């Protein structure tokens, strides 16, 4: 969806609704924390660490791993890090598009940014 694409772009450039993405440092430290975990809510925390989104994260990574397996690609290309957010030029355009769809589903299902 368009709203998920916009949200992902905002995450990439550091201007999303995540509490710790505050490009002009207007927020106080306590306002930058995750409402669930009370730690800074940055991109890494949202996509990889916050227990609140564990079910959606698990589904997202399973879908991405399935995409890689379908293309006979090693999971090592992905790694559970933020590399999947970037335009990994080692992957075909169709593979990147499938990964993007999995990320968009995560964004919609968590209802945090979309």
N, C-alpha and C positions, 0 to 999 in steps of 0.2 A: 504494500500500500504506500501511497505517497507520504502519509504521515510517518510511517516507519522509516522510510528512506530519509526524510528530513531529520528525524531524531538521530539516526545513525550518523549522518553527516555532522550534526551538531556535536555529537560525542567525539567524533574524529578531530574536530577543530577546537575542542575544549569549551564549547559554548552551549552545553546541554542543560537540562534541568537538574542534573546531578548536583547535590549540595556543595561538593568540593570544586566543581567547575565554576570558578569565579574569576574571570579574566581581569577584572579591574579591582580585585581585592576589596570589595565593599562589605563582605560578610564577616561577622565575628567567628572565631574558631568554633564555638558551639553550634553555629548555624551551618557549618560545613560537614557536620557529622551525619552518618546514616541514622535515620529515625528508628531503625530496628537494632543495630549493633553498637551504636554510639562510637564509631570510628569514622575517620574521614571517608566520605562517600565519593570516591573517584571512579574512573572508568574500570580499573582493575578490580576494585571492590565490588562494583555492580555486576560486572560480567563473570567474575571468577571466584569471588569469595563469600558474598553475602548469603547466609543460610536461608534467608527469606525467599530467595529465588532458586534454591537448589533443584527443585523438581523441573523447572523450566530450563535451567542450565544443563541438567543431565540430558533432557530431551534434545536440546540444541546440539550438544556435543555428539550424542548418538546419531543424530541426523547428518551432521558434518562428517563423522567417521564413516557412516554408511556411504555417503557421496564419494569419499576418498577410496573406500574399498571397491565401489562399483567401477571406479576408474583405474583400479589396480595401483593406487598410490599409497605410499606409506603414511601412516599416521604421524610419523616423525615430521612430515612437512608441516603439520598443524601444531603439534605440541599444545598443551593446555596453557597457552599464553595469548597475548593480544595480537599475535601475528595474523590471525584469521580476520581481523578488522581491516588490515591493509590490503592493498591490491597486490596480492602475491603473484608476481609475473611468472613464477614457476608452474602455475596452474593454468589450465585452459580457461577461456572466457566462460564456457558453459559451466565448468566446475566452480568458478568464482561466483557465477550467478546463482547456482544451487546453494552455495554456502551463504550468500547474501540472503536468500529466502529463509534459511534456517535462523539467521540472526534476526531478520525482520519478525519472524514468528515469536522468537524470544522477547523482542521488544513489545509486541502486542500483548503477549500473554502475561508479562510481568506488570503491565499497566503502569509502569513507573515513568516512562518518557513519552508514551504515545497516548 
